Structure formats: structure tokens, C-alpha cells
Amino acid sequence: MKTARLPDTDSIDELAKFWDTHDLTDFEDQLDEIAEPVFRYGGKGINVPLAPDEIEAAERVARSEGNDLAGLLHGWIVEKLNEALRTRQPSDAE
């Protein structure tokens, strides 16, 4: 029996169709281990000191929204930044 080969394409649609009908474990001998991350987030990390009870409260909110803590906090920060930019006066742009 001839072993199927991985598709040689960058098309997301073609790859999605292929993986809808194939199992990754059938191709383990064709896979290469990658040591470096494939995707990198271009953002800059910062530390925000929070009290333990504040962290626990934020984690509860995140779980209730089906989110993780980092995702919740990121969303809140972006929301507040956008709000601040909308209400900013032109002379504040300095």
C-alpha cells in the first residue's frame, strides 16, 4: 500500500480540506521538529503589580467569560486606551 504524502502547498483552503480527511499520526515520519517558535507575538511584555485578591478576582471574571487572565487584561487595556484616545483633546496630542 502506498503511503500518502503531505500536500506541498501554502493554501489554507487546500490544507484544511486535506486535514479534514487525514490523521496527523499517519504522517509522523514526514514531519520535521521545529526548535524555534513559528509564530511570535510582536508585542512588548510589561509587569503590572496586582494584589493577590485583585488577581483572584480578575481570574474569576476571565473564567466566567471563557477567557484566560492575559486575554482578559489585554482586552481591558485596549478598551481603556481606545476610550482615552476618543475623549482626548487635540491639544493633548503632544
Buried (B, 14 or more C-beta within 10 A) or exposed (E): EEEEEBEEEEEEEEEEEBEEEEEEEEBEEEEEEEEEEEEEEEEEEEEEEEEEEEEEEBBEBBEEEEBEBEEBBEEEEEEEEEEEEEEEEEEEEE
